[in-house]
Amino acid sequence: MQNKGIIKLFALLFGLVSIYQLSFTFKANQIEDEAKQAAVAKYADTVEDYQTKRGIEEVHYLDSLKTEKIKVGDEFESIDVYNLGIAQYDYTEVENNAMNLGLDLKGGINVILQISVRDILKGISDNSKDPLFNKALDDAEELQKDSQDSYLQSFFTAFDAIKGDTKLASPDIFANRSNLGVISSDMSDNEVKGIIETKIDESIVSAFEVLRKRIDKFGVTSPNIQRLGNSGRILLELPGAKDIERVKDLVTKTAQLQFWDTYKAQDVLPYIMEVNQKMVEENKAKETVEEVAEVEDEQDATSDAIDDLTGQIESDSTSATSLADIYPIGIQEFGRGGSVIGIFLKKDKETVLANLNAAKNRALLPAEMRYVKFAWGIQAEDSEYSELYAIKGNRDNEPKLSGAVITDAGQDYDQVNRPAVSMQMDPTGAKIWEEMTKEANLTDGNIAIVLDNIVYSAPGVTQSGGISGGRSQISGSFTLAEAVDLANVLRAGKLPASAEIVQADEVGPSLGQEAIDSGMKSFIIALAFVLIWMIFYYGKAGGFADIALLFNILLIFGVLASLGAVLTLPGIAGIVLTIGISVDANVLIFERIREELAKGKSQKESIKDGFSNALSSILDANITTGLTALILFVFGTGPIKGFATTLIIGILTSLFTAIFITRLLVDWYVNRGGRLDFSTGLTKNLFKNINIDFLRKRKIAYIISGVFILASLGSLFTTGLDQGIDFVGGRTYQVRFAQDMSVEEVKSDLNAVFESAEVKTIGGANQLKISTKYMVEDSSTEADEKVQSMLFTSLQKYLPEGMTYAEFLDGSGDKKIGKMLSSKVSPTIADDIKKSSIWAILGSLVVVFLYILLRFKKWQFSLGAVAAVFHDVLIVLGIYSLTWRFMPFSMEIDQTFIAAILTVIGYSLNDTVVVFDRIREYFNENLGWNFDTTINKSINSTISRTLNTSLTTLVVLLAMFVFGADSLKDLLFALIVGVIVGTYSSVFIATPIMYDTAKKGNATEALKKKVKEVEEDA
C-alpha cells in the first residue's frame, strides 16, 4: 500500500479530532448531572410540587453558568467550566460543541407549521369584500382536500373557474391602494399571478424569520428551523423543550397587537341587561303560570341592579338556581364604572359572546354603538372568572394603532412589581399614540391593549396632553415566562398570517432517557457479538478488523458531533447497521485473501491481491447502499433524516477503516514476521470446495417466491396494511399506566367518546398506543387541547386516584404514568407524506437501476437487481399485511417503515452486487467456461461472504429488536425480514433472472466481449 505515512497521519489526526469533539459531550453530560443533583439536594421528595421545582432549579443552575461573570483585570468574563490545558471553555461553548440529541432521545417537540396563504391573500387584497374573491378562497379550501397543488395554485384555479369578466387586477381585489405602483388595473391575470406568487413567498420568508427570532429567544439547545420547499410549511425541532404548551403558544401566536378605545361599563350595561331581559322572557314563555309571578319579582331586582351598578351580585339571598333565572346571560359581577363591563364564569365565555353578538340582539344597540366589539381579558390560570370589555369598533374593523409600529419590546415590571412588557414605538406610532392618549385623558376614557383578540390591559390615561415619545407598557396577570414570551413575540414581529400545527411529535424526557438506555444496551450487545465473531472466524486478522471497527465507531460519533448533526433513535439503529456494513467490507477482503492463499500465493502477495480484488465489490456494494441512504436523506424529515445521516457517514468511515486501517494493521503485523491464516482451526475449511448447482434450483425458487408474492398480493388487496397517522392523518398518544390494561375495554370507552379509536399495546401490557381521527380536519391548538382533555377524562378511571390533568400530561414524572408521547398529522400533510414516500422508493429503484447499468454495461444485470428488490419489498409488505393484526408490537406503515424499506433495498442490492462483481470477474478470467458454470462458480465462491455478512447483520438487528426501544421494533422487524429475504433473493432471484434474460439472443457472447472491452479500457 502506497503513502502509508500520510494515511497514518490522517488517521491519527482524524481520531484526535473525534476524541476532542466528543469530550465536550462527556463534559456537558457531567455538568447536567451536577445540575440534577443540586436540584434534588435542594428539593426533597416531600416538598410540594417538587418535580416542577427541581426542573426550574436545574434550568437556573445551568443558566447561571451561562450568565454569571467574573472579573479578570478590568473586564468581566464568563466562568470557565472545561480546561483542556491548551484551551479553556465556558458552559455555552461546551454546550454548543456537544453532540446534539434528537427529540426521541432528549424529549421535546417537533412540529410542522402551515402558514395560512389564505390569510396572506386576504391581506394583499386589503381584506377585500368582493364576493367572487371570497368564494374563490372558499373553493380553494375544498380543492385542497384532494389536491397536491399549493393553496395559491388552488386559489388561481378556483378563481379562473368562476371569474367571468372579473380580473385579479380589479380595484376591489388586488389593484387596491395598498398595492399602488405594484399592481395596476390594466394588468392581465397572468401578470398579477406572478406578483402575487412573489408576495406570498416574501410573506412566508418573513414568517420564517419571525419564528426563527422567537425560537432563538426561547432558550432550547440546538433548535432546528427550516422551510419545507415552497409549500408554506416550516419545520421546528426543539429537543429538550419541556413546556410543550408554552412552545405551541409561542410558535402559533400571530401577535396581532392593536390599541382600541373602550366603552365604559355604564355605556354598555343597558344593552347587556336588555339581552338578559330577552333571555328571561324566552325562558318565561317555557315556564308554568305559577312560575311567571316569581320571575316578575326577579325582573324588578334586575332593574335595581342596572340603576345602582352595585358591583358584586348578592347571591346569599337566593339559591344558585334562582340566580341563573335572574341572570341567564351569566353575569356574576357588574363593572364599577371602569372599562370592565362585567365578570362572567370562564366556562360560559363562548355562550356569552354568542348571545351578545347574535344579530337579533345587536339590533337593540343604539346607532352610535353598532360597531361595538366584545373581547375577554387575559385569563388568570387560577381563576374561574373572566372579565368582559367593550371596544369601540368601526366599519372597517381597523384600530387606530397596530403593533406594526413597535420597534422594541422587553420584559419589565409594573408599579406594584408584577411582570409586565414595555414597548417602544416608531415616530409615526408615537404621534398617533400621543393623540389617542390625549383624547382618552380629556374624555376620562381607557385604551385597551389587545393581542390576538385578548385584552391584556385597558388603563386610563392620567398624563395631561397625552403620552409622548411612543413608550408604553402592557401589564396584566402575567407570569414571568408569559411576559418574557410576549416581549419576544413583539420584538420579533408578528406573523404575516396565522400558523397551524399540521404535524407534531411530542416526547416526554423520561421516554427519551429510556430510549437512550435501551439503545445503548442493544448497541453494546450487538457490538460485543460482532467483535467476538470476527475473532472466532478469522483469528488474529479478525482482531485487527475489530480494532478498525472500534475506530470506525469513534469516527462516526466524532463526525456527528463535529458537523452538529442530531443523533436520533433511528440514528443509533443506523450506526448499528453500519457495524454490519463495516464487517461486510472486512469479510469481503478476508475471503479474497483466503482464496489467494488457497492458490498457493505467498502471504504478502495474497494480502495485496486480496485487498485489490475486493475493492471493486466493496465500492459497488457501498455506493448502492449509499444512494438509497441519500434518497432517504432528501425525502425524510426528523428522525428519518437522522437515520440516513448516520448511515451515510457510517458508509464513508467504514470504507476508510476497512480499506486503510485494517490494511495498516495487517501489513504492520506481517512485516514484523507474524503469520496470519485469516481463519481458525474451526473455520479453516468452512464453505471450502462448495459446488452447488444453484441455477438448476432456480425454477423451484421461482415457484416458492411466486407463492409468497401471490400470498402477499392477496393479503395486500384484502386485509391491507395498518397505515399509521403519517399516511391517513389523526392524533396518536402513547400512555403508560400503573397496571396491565385490557385493550378491548379501553377501546370501548374511547369509542364512546371519539366515535372511533385504535388501541394497541406497545412495549409492556401497561402501555397503550391510542390513535383517533376525531377532529382530524381541525389543526388548531384549541382542537389539540380538546382532544387531549377528552382522552384524559376517558382514561381517568384507569389512572391513579387523584391524578390531575397536568400530572397526566407530564408522564415524565417519578411515577412515569400518563402521556409519554403524542403525534399529530393533518390529512393534507399525510397525503403529501404518502406520495413522497412512494417517490422515494421509486426514485431509489431508478437510481440503482441506472448505476448498475453504468457499472456492468448490460441491462440484464440491472433487471435482475431491480427484480430482486421488487421481490423483497413485496414480501416484506406481504408479511406486514399478514401479521399486523396479532403481532405484540406496532406494525404501522409510516415514515419509519419507509426508511426500513429503503434500507432493505440497499442491503439487498449490496448482496446482489457482490455476486454480480464475481460473475463479471469470472467471465474475464475464464473465457472457456460455459455460462452455467461461470454463474454457479461465482455464487459458490461468494457464499461464505454472503452468509457471514448476513449472519452478523442479522444478529445485530436481533439484539436491537430484543433489547432496544419499543418504538424501533417495527423498523427492526422490517430490516430482519429484509435481510433474510434479501440474502435469498440475491442468490435465487437476481442472478437467475439475469441468467435467463442473458441466455436469450446469445447475450452471453456479447456479455463476454463487453467485459473484455471494459478490462482493456481500464
C-alpha positions, -999 to 999 in steps of 0.1 A, spaced: 0 0 0 14 34 -11 15 65 11 13 47 44 27 77 62 0 101 50 -27 76 59 -12 71 94 -10 109 99 -46 114 86 -60 85 108 -42 100 139 -55 135 133 -89 122 125 -90 102 157 -77 130 179 -102 154 164 -130 129 171 -119 124 207 -116 162 212 -151 168 198 -167 140 219 -150 153 251 -174 182 250 -203 158 251 -190 140 281 -183 173 299 -218 186 291 -234 154 304 -213 158 336 -225 193 342 -261 184 335 -258 156 361 -244 181 386 -274 204 379 -298 175 386 -280 165 418 -281 202 430 -319 203 423 -325 170 442 -305 183 471 -325 215 473 -360 200 469 -367 167 486 -395 143 476 -416 156 505 -417 191 491 -450 200 474 -447 200 435 -410 190 439 -408 178 403 -416 212 388 -393 230 413 -365 206 406 -369 214 369 -368 251 375 -337 247 397 -319 227 370 -326 254 344 -315 281 369 -283 262 377 -273 259 340 -284 294 332 -262 308 360 -232 291 343 -241 309 311 -248 343 325 -226 348 356 -193 367 351 -161 370 370 -138 400 369 -105 394 352 -84 426 353 -106 454 341 -131 431 323 -158 407 331 -156 372 316 -177 341 316 -169 313 340 -147 285 325 -161 251 332 -137 230 310 -100 232 310 -81 212 283 -47 227 292 -42 243 258 -76 260 259 -105 268 283 -142 269 276 -173 283 293 -205 264 295 -221 280 264 -191 268 243 -192 233 259 -229 231 252 -226 243 216 -198 218 208 -216 188 225 -234 162 204 -270 172 197 -296 147 208 -328 144 188 -363 146 200 -367 109 207 -336 108 229 -339 141 248 -377 147 247 -392 179 233 -413 189 204 -411 186 166 -438 205 147 -446 214 111 -464 247 108 -486 256 79 -486 294 73 -521 304 61 -517 315 25 -554 324 26 -547 350 53 -518 364 33 -541 367 2 -567 385 22 -540 409 35 -527 416 0 -563 422 -11 -567 447 18 -594 424 32 -615 426 1 -652 421 5 -656 411 -32 -680 381 -32 -662 364 -61 -628 367 -45 -641 353 -12 -659 324 -30 -626 316 -47 -609 314 -13 -636 290 -1 -635 269 -32 -597 267 -29 -602 252 6 -623 224 -9 -598 218 -38 -570 214 -12 -587 183 2 -580 162 -29 -551 181 -45 -513 182 -42 -512 217 -56 -503 246 -32 -531 266 -18 -522 295 -40 -524 274 -71 -558 261 -60 -569 297 -55 -559 306 -90 -577 275 -103 -609 283 -83 -608 320 -94 -604 311 -131 -634 288 -129 -658 315 -117 -642 348 -127 -663 357 -158 -652 392 -167 -637 400 -134 -599 403 -132 -574 397 -104 -564 433 -111 -598 446 -102 -597 476 -78 -619 456 -55 -594 428 -53 -556 433 -58 -554 467 -76 -561 485 -43 -544 514 -26 -520 491 -7 -506 477 -40 -504 511 -57 -475 511 -81 -471 474 -79 -504 461 -94 -524 483 -118 -559 477 -131 -547 472 -167 -526 441 -159 -535 407 -171 -543 378 -147 -510 361 -156 -491 393 -147 -509 396 -114 -503 359 -106 -466 364 -109 -466 394 -85 -489 375 -60 -466 345 -60 -436 368 -52 -456 385 -24 -467 351 -9 -431 339 -10 -419 371 7 -446 367 34 -435 331 41 -399 342 43 -410 369 67 -429 343 88 -398 321 88 -376 349 101 -402 358 128 -403 322 140 -366 319 140 -362 350 161 -388 338 186 -372 304 189 -337 318 193 -350 337 223 -368 306 238 -336 291 252 -335 255 240 -303 238 230 -297 234 192 -331 243 179 -337 235 142 -359 256 120 -362 251 82 -386 259 54 -400 229 36 -399 237 -1 -425 262 -14 -454 247 4 -457 274 31 -447 248 57 -420 254 83 -403 227 104 -394 234 140 -374 209 161 -369 218 198 -351 189 216 -352 193 253 -382 217 254 -402 207 285 -431 231 285 -448 219 254 -479 241 257 -457 272 260 -439 262 228 -471 257 209 -484 291 220 -452 308 211 -450 295 176 -487 298 166 -493 333 181 -499 357 153 -491 387 176 -519 409 161 -513 438 186 -539 465 185 -548 496 205 -585 504 208 -606 530 227 -631 513 250 -666 520 263 -673 524 300 -694 500 319 -724 524 322 -724 528 284 -728 491 277 -746 476 307 -781 487 295 -776 467 263 -764 436 283 -794 438 306 -817 442 276 -803 410 262 -806 394 296 -843 406 298 -850 389 264 -835 357 277 -856 359 308 -887 364 287 -878 335 264 -874 313 295 -906 327 309 -926 315 279 -915 280 287 -925 280 323 -958 273 340 -982 300 352 -971 297 388 -935 305 379 -944 337 360 -952 358 391 -918 348 406 -900 358 375 -917 392 375 -904 399 410 -869 389 399 -871 414 369 -877 442 395 -844 432 411 -827 433 377 -838 469 372 -825 479 406 -791 464 396 -789 485 365 -797 517 384 -772 511 412 -744 492 393 -738 478 427 -708 457 418 -709 423 435 -742 404 429 -756 392 461 -761 355 460 -766 347 496 -803 357 495 -811 334 466 -804 299 456 -780 290 427 -810 280 406 -828 314 411 -796 333 403 -794 316 369 -831 325 364 -824 362 372 -793 365 351 -795 338 323 -768 358 304 -744 345 331 -731 378 346 -715 373 380 -705 409 388 -712 443 373 -685 467 362 -678 495 386 -676 525 362 -643 515 345 -636 497 312 -646 462 326 -682 457 317 -688 427 338 -674 395 352 -685 360 339 -676 324 346 -648 312 324 -669 282 313 -696 305 299 -674 326 277 -684 312 243 -721 313 252 -719 349 264 -703 361 232 -728 341 211 -757 359 228 -742 394 227 -732 391 191 -764 374 179 -780 395 151 -814 396 168 -798 411 199 -774 435 182 -804 452 167 -810 465 202 -778 485 202 -780 523 197 -768 536 163 -735 551 177 -726 517 193 -734 494 163 -698 485 157 -690 476 193 -667 446 197 -668 424 228 -635 409 240 -623 390 270 -595 400 293 -564 378 298 -573 348 317 -556 341 351 -548 304 354 -561 300 389 -593 320 384 -628 307 373 -638 342 362 -633 362 331 -636 400 325 -655 413 296 -646 445 277 -664 465 251 -642 480 224 -651 510 202 -650 493 168 -656 508 133 -670 497 100 -636 487 86 -627 469 118 -593 487 118 -577 500 150 -563 535 152 -529 519 161 -515 485 154 -484 465 166 -466 472 133 -453 504 149 -435 485 177 -397 488 173 -386 472 205 -401 454 235 -388 439 267 -398 422 299 -404 447 326 -423 452 360 -453 475 367 -457 498 397 -467 470 420 -437 449 409 -457 425 387 -442 411 354 -451 434 325 -439 443 290 -426 477 279 -427 488 243 -411 515 221 -429 528 190 -416 543 158 -422 581 152 -455 575 133 -468 553 160 -456 577 187 -475 605 172 -508 585 169 -502 572 205 -499 607 218 -531 618 201 -550 587 214 -538 591 250 -545 629 249 -581 622 238 -585 595 264 -573 619 291 -598 646 280 -628 621 280 -617 602 310 -616 571 288 -595 540 286 -573 524 259 -574 486 255 -541 469 246 -554 439 226 -532 410 215 -548 383 193 -583 395 204 -574 393 241 -574 424 262 -542 424 282 -549 457 299 -571 488 295 -556 516 316 -569 550 319 -546 580 310 -537 603 338 -510 623 320 -524 655 306 -515 663 270 -511 626 262 -481 603 264 -453 614 241 -422 596 230 -440 564 220 -431 544 251 -458 524 268 -463 493 290 -486 463 289 -495 450 324 -518 422 334 -520 388 351 -486 377 336 -463 351 349 -427 359 343 -424 333 315 -455 348 298 -441 383 300 -408 371 285 -426 353 257 -448 382 249 -418 406 247 -400 382 224 -431 379 202 -435 417 199 -398 422 194 -395 395 167 -426 409 150 -460 395 141 -466 365 118 -479 378 84 -507 351 87 -520 326 112 -499 294 116 -514 260 123 -496 229 136 -503 203 109 -479 177 122 -465 174 157 -445 149 177 -441 154 215 -418 131 235 -415 132 273 -379 134 287 -382 101 306 -392 83 274 -362 98 258 -339 86 286 -354 51 283 -347 52 246 -310 61 253 -307 33 278 -322 7 256 -304 19 225 -270 18 242 -277 -16 257 -286 -31 223 -257 -13 208 -232 -28 232 -247 -63 229 -246 -62 191 -211 -48 191 -198 -75 215 -212 -103 194 -196 -89 162 -162 -84 179 -162 -120 192 -175 -135 159 -147 -118 139 -120 -133 161 -137 -167 162 -140 -168 124 -108 -150 112 -84 -154 142 -59 -126 146 -70 -109 114 -104 -107 129 -89 -89 159 -74 -63 135 -108 -59 119 -123 -53 154 -98 -25 161 -107 -9 128 -144 -13 137 -140 4 171 -120 32 154 -149 34 128 -174 39 156 -152 66 172 -151 84 138 -189 82 133 -196 98 166 -168 123 161 -181 134 127 -217 136 140 -205 159 168 -182 180 145 -210 186 120 -235 195 146 -257 166 133 -286 154 155 -284 119 169 -318 102 169 -330 68 179 -332 56 143 -297 72 140 -285 47 166 -301 20 145 -282 34 115 -249 32 134 -256 -4 145 -264 -12 108 -231 4 99 -214 -22 121 -227 -48 97 -216 -27 67 -181 -23 82 -179 -60 89 -190 -68 53 -161 -49 38 -136 -68 60 -153 -101 53 -150 -94 15 -113 -86 19 -105 -116 41 -124 -140 19 -105 -128 -11 -72 -132 8 -82 -168 17 -88 -175 -19 -54 -162 -29 -37 -182 -2 -56 -213 -14 -40 -207 -49 -5 -211 -33 5 -175 -33 27 -161 -6 12 -143 24 22 -108 13 11 -113 -23 -22 -128 -11 -28 -98 11 -20 -74 -16 -42 -91 -42 -70 -98 -17 -73 -61 -9 -71 -51 -46 -96 -77 -58 -121 -69 -31 -121 -32 -38 -145 -32 -67 -171 -52 -48 -167 -31 -17 -172 2 -37 -202 -11 -57 -219 -25 -26 -214 6 -5 -223 30 -33 -257 13 -40 -265 14 -2 -253 50 -1 -275 60 -29 -306 47 -11 -295 64 21 -291 97 1 -326 94 -13 -338 88 23 -320 119 35 -336 140 7 -371 128 13 -371 122 50 -377 145 79 -368 144 116 -356 111 130 -357 95 95 -332 121 82 -311 112 113 -311 76 103 -300 85 68 -273 109 81 -256 83 103 -259 57 76 -242 79 50 -214 89 75 -211 53 85 -206 41 49 -178 67 43 -160 59 76 -164 22 71 -147 24 37 -118 43 52 -113 20 82 -119 -13 63 -96 -4 33 -69 15 50 -68 10 88 -72 -28 86 -46 -29 59 -22 -8 80 -26 -32 110 -23 -64 88 8 -51 70 24 -40 103 19 -75 118 31 -93 87 62 -71 82 72 -79 118 73 -116 107 38 -125 120 17 -153 104 -20 -147 95 -41 -176 83 -73 -155 81 -91 -184 97 -91 -206 129 -90 -243 133 -128 -245 133 -133 -222 103 -104 -231 81 -122 -254 57 -157 -240 63 -175 -233 30 -145 -246 11 -150 -266 -22 -187 -259 -22 -202 -269 -56 -239 -264 -55 -258 -261 -89 -278 -230 -79 -292 -225 -114 -308 -259 -116 -328 -250 -84 -339 -217 -98 -373 -230 -110 -381 -243 -75 -371 -209 -62 -393 -192 -87 -423 -213 -75 -415 -206 -38 -412 -169 -45 -443 -169 -67 -463 -185 -39 -450 -159 -14 -457 -130 -38 -492 -142 -46 -500 -146 -9 -486 -111 -2 -506 -95 -30 -537 -114 -19 -533 -101 16 -525 -66 5 -557 -64 -16 -579 -80 11 -565 -73 45 -544 -43 35 -518 -26 58 -521 -9 91 -515 26 79 -502 50 106 -513 86 111 -483 96 89 -504 83 59 -540 89 70 -539 118 94 -550 119 130 -537 121 166 -517 94 184 -509 92 221 -487 67 240 -500 64 275 -484 44 304 -505 30 333 -496 16 367 -512 -18 358 -517 -41 328 -546 -29 306 -573 -46 286 -571 -32 251 -608 -40 243 -621 -24 274 -602 8 268 -611 8 231 -648 5 241 -646 35 264 -627 56 239 -651 47 210 -679 61 231 -662 95 232 -643 97 199 -667 76 177 -637 56 166 -603 49 181 -575 24 176 -559 10 207 -528 -12 207 -503 -25 233 -468 -11 228 -440 -25 248 -454 -38 281 -491 -46 287 -493 -14 308 -485 8 279 -510 16 251 -508 34 218 -541 52 211 -550 68 177 -580 87 167 -593 107 137 -616 128 159 -615 164 148 -588 154 123 -597 183 100 -591 209 128 -553 215 133 -557 243 158 -541 242 192 -576 245 207 -586 213 190 -554 196 202 -562 206 238 -599 195 235 -590 160 222 -562 156 248 -586 167 276 -613 142 264 -586 115 264 -577 122 300 -614 122 310 -620 89 293 -589 72 308 -592 88 343 -608 56 359 -577 36 349 -552 62 363 -540 65 399 -566 81 422 -562 119 424 -540 122 393 -546 157 378 -547 166 342 -513 184 345 -498 153 360 -512 132 332 -496 154 306 -463 152 325 -458 115 320 -421 120 327 -427 124 365 -412 100 390 -441 76 386 -437 77 348 -475 73 344 -496 93 319 -489 106 284 -454 97 273 -456 107 237 -480 123 212 -481 128 175 -504 147 151 -506 147 113 -532 166 93 -549 148 64 -533 171 39 -497 166 50 -504 129 55 -513 127 18 -480 145 10 -460 121 31 -476 91 14 -468 105 -21 -432 115 -11 -426 80 3 -437 64 -29 -415 87 -49 -386 79 -25 -389 42 -32 -394 45 -70 -366 71 -71 -342 47 -53 -351 19 -78 -345 41 -108 -312 54 -95 -299 19 -86 -310 5 -120 -290 33 -138 -260 28 -115 -258 -10 -121 -264 -4 -158 -235 20 -158 -212 -3 -139 -220 -36 -156 -229 -23 -191 -257 -47 -196 -294 -42 -189 -298 -79 -178 -278 -71 -146 -300 -41 -138 -331 -61 -145 -320 -89 -122 -311 -65 -94 -344 -45 -96 -365 -76 -99 -349 -89 -67 -356 -56 -49 -393 -57 -60 -394 -93 -48 -380 -83 -14 -403 -52 -10 -434 -72 -19 -427 -100 5 -419 -76 34 -451 -57 27 -470 -90 25 -456 -103 58 -467 -70 74 -501 -73 59 -505 -109 71 -492 -104 107 -500 -68 118 -533 -79 135 -517 -102 160 -481 -91 165 -473 -78 201 -459 -46 188 -470 -18 164 -466 -26 127 -479 7 113 -469 18 79 -453 52 84 -422 71 76 -401 48 98 -413 18 78 -404 36 45 -369 41 60 -368 3 66 -379 -5 31 -352 18 16 -326 2 38 -338 -33 27 -334 -21 -9 -298 -10 -1 -290 -42 17 -305 -65 -10 -285 -46 -37 -254 -49 -16 -256 -87 -16 -266 -88 -53 -238 -65 -65 -211 -87 -47 -223 -117 -67 -225 -97 -99 -190 -84 -94 -177 -120 -91 -197 -131 -122 -181 -102 -142 -146 -112 -129 -150 -149 -138 -163 -140 -173 -130 -122 -179 -107 -148 -163 -123 -180 -175 -135 -174 -211 -135 -212 -217 -162 -219 -191 -198 -221 -203 -223 -197 -190 -239 -220 -164 -206 -229 -149 -195 -193 -146 -227 -183 -128 -227 -213 -104 -190 -209 -95 -195 -172 -89 -223 -178 -64 -204 -207 -47 -173 -186 -43 -192 -158 -26 -215 -179 -4 -191 -177 25 -191 -139 24 -229 -138 19 -237 -160 49 -211 -144 71 -223 -109 65 -260 -118 67 -255 -137 99 -236 -109 117 -260 -82 104 -290 -104 115 -277 -110 150 -270 -72 153 -306 -65 143 -320 -92 166 -300 -78 196 -316 -44 189 -350 -60 184 -349 -78 217 -331 -52 239 -338 -20 221 -366 6 223 -402 -4 217 -406 24 192 -380 8 169 -394 -27 168 -414 -21 136 -384 -8 118 -361 -36 131 -387 -63 122 -388 -50 86 -350 -50 85 -348 -85 99 -372 -98 73 -355 -78 46 -320 -92 54 -333 -128 53 -353 -122 21 -325 -101 5 -299 -128 11 -322 -154 -5 -331 -131 -35 -295 -122 -44 -288 -159 -49 -321 -173 -61 -338 -144 -78 -314 -116 -90 -288 -139 -105 -312 -165 -121 -333 -136 -138 -301 -121 -151 -291 -156 -164 -324 -163 -180 -326 -129 -198 -289 -130 -209 -293 -165 -224 -318 -154 -250 -304 -139 -282 -270 -152 -274 -264 -123 -250 -237 -143 -232 -212 -138 -260 -220 -101 -261 -215 -100 -223 -181 -116 -226 -170 -92 -253 -182 -63 -232 -163 -74 -202 -131 -78 -223 -136 -43 -237 -140 -28 -202 -109 -45 -189 -89 -33 -219 -101 3 -214 -92 1 -178 
